[in-house]
Amino acid sequence: MRRYDAIKVIATCLTNEFVISCNGMISRELFTIKDQEKNFYMLGSMGLAPAIGLGVSLAKPNAKIVILAGDGNTLMSLGTLATIGKTSPKNFIFVVLDNECHESTGGQQTSSSITELHIIARSSGIKNSKYVNSVTTLKKHFVEALSSEGPSFLHVKVDNVRVDVPRVSIEPTEITKRFVNALIALPR
């Protein structure tokens, strides 16, 4: 399955969740598919989306937080998985879209072809950890994650096929402002 199609499936399942997406093509594709004030597009820094999401999930336990990251981003910050497992936020869903490369920087291969990220997540204390390789199983497991206590982790294997989408056209300060305002608006 293409990453774009995987993001589309995830976006169609979203109702009132906050989404934090990693830098690069994942943010660009999410922006094109479903831009909303509850999306935080991490621009320019690799590996930080899950750490930002963890902080938000701990600060706002009544909000469901969804992280969309690539395999390269995830591999750059594997230690965050242990912290997620240790803190075990019930409102946290971490989706890794694994195309086995750093697509945004030229397609350099990552080590995800030999790394079972879902097993690393499980051994880090994230009990709800699944491997997904089709649109059907993605939708099934993502819907399950939305309706159950987390943390949850989905290792989604996608093709290395790029869909031509524009860059995120919102300035980083505006992305932050609208995301924070949406968080502030949450009832306590």
C-alpha positions as CSV (number, residue, x, y, z in Angstrom):
1,M,0.0,0.0,0.0
2,R,1.1,3.5,-0.6
3,R,1.8,5.7,2.4
4,Y,-0.6,8.3,1.0
5,D,-3.4,5.7,1.0
6,A,-2.5,4.7,4.6
7,I,-2.7,8.3,5.7
8,K,-6.0,8.7,3.9
9,V,-7.4,5.6,5.8
10,I,-6.2,7.0,9.1
11,A,-7.6,10.5,8.3
12,T,-11.1,9.1,7.4
13,C,-11.2,7.4,10.9
14,L,-10.3,10.6,12.8
15,T,-13.1,12.3,14.6
16,N,-11.8,14.5,17.5
17,E,-8.2,13.4,17.8
18,F,-5.1,15.5,17.8
19,V,-2.5,14.4,15.3
20,I,1.2,15.1,15.4
21,S,3.1,14.3,12.2
22,C,6.8,14.0,11.6
23,N,8.7,16.2,9.2
24,G,8.8,15.5,5.5
25,M,6.4,13.8,3.2
26,I,4.1,12.5,6.0
27,S,3.2,16.0,7.1
28,R,2.8,17.1,3.5
29,E,0.5,14.2,2.7
30,L,-1.6,14.7,5.9
31,F,-1.8,18.4,5.2
32,T,-3.1,17.7,1.7
33,I,-5.5,14.9,2.8
34,K,-7.0,16.5,6.0
35,D,-5.7,19.8,7.3
36,Q,-7.2,20.7,10.6
37,E,-6.3,22.9,13.6
38,K,-5.7,19.7,15.7
39,N,-2.8,18.7,13.4
40,F,0.7,19.7,14.4
41,Y,3.1,19.4,11.5
42,M,6.6,18.9,12.8
43,L,8.7,20.8,10.2
44,G,12.4,20.7,10.0
45,S,13.3,18.3,12.9
46,M,13.6,14.6,12.7
47,G,12.6,12.2,15.4
48,L,10.6,14.6,17.6
49,A,7.0,13.8,16.8
50,P,6.6,11.0,19.4
51,A,8.3,12.9,22.2
52,I,6.1,16.0,21.5
53,G,3.0,13.7,21.4
54,L,4.0,12.0,24.6
55,G,4.2,15.4,26.3
56,V,0.8,16.4,25.0
57,S,-0.8,13.1,25.9
58,L,0.4,13.4,29.5
59,A,-0.7,17.1,29.8
60,K,-4.1,16.4,28.2
61,P,-5.1,12.9,29.3
62,N,-8.7,13.5,28.0
63,A,-7.6,14.0,24.4
64,K,-6.6,11.1,22.1
65,I,-3.2,11.8,20.6
66,V,-2.1,10.2,17.3
67,I,1.5,10.3,16.1
68,L,2.3,9.7,12.4
69,A,6.0,9.1,11.9
70,G,8.2,7.4,9.4
71,D,10.7,4.6,10.0
72,G,13.6,7.0,9.8
73,N,12.2,9.4,12.3
74,T,11.3,6.5,14.6
75,L,14.8,4.9,14.4
76,M,16.3,8.3,15.2
77,S,14.5,8.3,18.6
78,L,14.1,4.7,19.6
79,G,14.6,5.7,23.2
80,T,11.3,7.5,23.2
81,L,9.5,4.1,22.9
82,A,10.8,3.1,26.3
83,T,9.6,6.3,27.8
84,I,6.2,5.8,26.2
85,G,6.1,2.3,27.6
86,K,7.1,3.4,31.0
87,T,4.6,6.3,31.3
88,S,1.9,4.3,29.4
89,P,-0.5,7.1,28.4
90,K,-3.9,5.6,27.8
91,N,-4.6,8.2,25.1
92,F,-1.6,7.6,22.9
93,I,-1.5,6.0,19.4
94,F,1.8,5.8,17.6
95,V,1.7,4.9,13.9
96,V,4.9,4.3,12.0
97,L,4.6,4.4,8.2
98,D,7.6,2.3,7.2
99,N,8.9,2.6,3.6
100,E,12.4,1.6,4.5
101,C,14.0,4.9,3.6
102,H,14.5,8.5,4.4
103,E,12.4,9.7,1.5
104,S,12.5,13.4,2.2
105,T,16.2,13.6,2.1
106,G,16.9,11.6,-1.0
107,G,15.7,8.0,-0.4
108,Q,18.6,6.7,1.7
109,Q,17.8,3.3,3.1
110,T,17.0,2.9,6.8
111,S,17.6,-0.3,8.8
112,S,13.9,-0.9,9.1
113,S,14.1,-3.8,6.6
114,I,15.8,-5.8,9.4
115,T,14.2,-4.1,12.4
116,E,10.8,-5.2,13.8
117,L,9.6,-2.0,15.2
118,H,6.4,-3.5,16.6
119,I,8.4,-6.0,18.6
120,I,10.7,-3.2,19.9
121,A,7.6,-1.3,20.9
122,R,6.1,-4.3,22.7
123,S,9.3,-5.0,24.5
124,S,9.4,-1.4,25.6
125,G,6.1,-1.8,27.4
126,I,3.6,-0.9,24.6
127,K,1.4,-3.9,24.9
128,N,-1.0,-2.9,22.1
129,S,1.6,-3.3,19.3
130,K,0.7,-4.6,15.8
131,Y,2.3,-5.1,12.4
132,V,0.1,-4.0,9.5
133,N,0.7,-4.5,5.8
134,S,-2.7,-3.8,4.1
135,V,-5.3,-1.1,4.0
136,T,-7.9,-3.5,5.5
137,T,-5.8,-4.5,8.5
138,L,-4.7,-0.8,9.0
139,K,-8.3,0.4,9.2
140,K,-9.2,-2.5,11.6
141,H,-6.3,-2.0,14.0
142,F,-6.5,1.8,13.9
143,V,-10.2,1.8,14.7
144,E,-9.4,-0.6,17.6
145,A,-6.7,1.7,18.8
146,L,-9.0,4.7,18.7
147,S,-11.6,2.9,20.9
148,S,-9.2,1.2,23.4
149,E,-6.8,2.2,26.1
150,G,-3.3,2.8,24.9
151,P,-0.6,3.2,24.4
152,S,-0.9,1.6,21.0
153,F,1.7,1.2,18.3
154,L,1.0,0.3,14.7
155,H,4.0,-0.6,12.5
156,V,2.6,0.0,9.0
157,K,4.6,-1.3,6.0
158,V,4.1,0.9,3.0
159,D,5.6,1.1,-0.5
160,N,8.3,3.5,-1.4
161,V,6.0,5.4,-3.8
162,R,5.9,9.2,-3.6
163,V,2.7,11.1,-4.4
164,D,3.4,14.6,-5.6
165,V,1.9,16.9,-2.9
166,P,2.7,20.5,-2.0
167,R,4.6,21.6,1.1
168,V,2.7,22.6,4.2
169,S,1.8,26.2,3.4
170,I,1.2,27.3,7.0
171,E,4.0,29.0,8.9
172,P,5.4,27.1,11.9
173,T,4.3,29.8,14.3
174,E,0.7,29.6,13.0
175,I,0.8,25.7,13.2
176,T,1.8,26.0,16.8
177,K,-0.8,28.7,17.6
178,R,-3.8,26.9,16.2
179,F,-2.7,23.6,17.7
180,V,-2.2,25.1,21.2
181,N,-5.5,27.0,20.9
182,A,-7.3,23.7,20.1
183,L,-5.7,22.1,23.1
184,I,-6.7,25.0,25.4
185,A,-10.3,24.7,24.2
186,L,-10.5,21.2,25.6
187,P,-12.7,20.8,28.6
188,R,-10.8,19.7,31.8
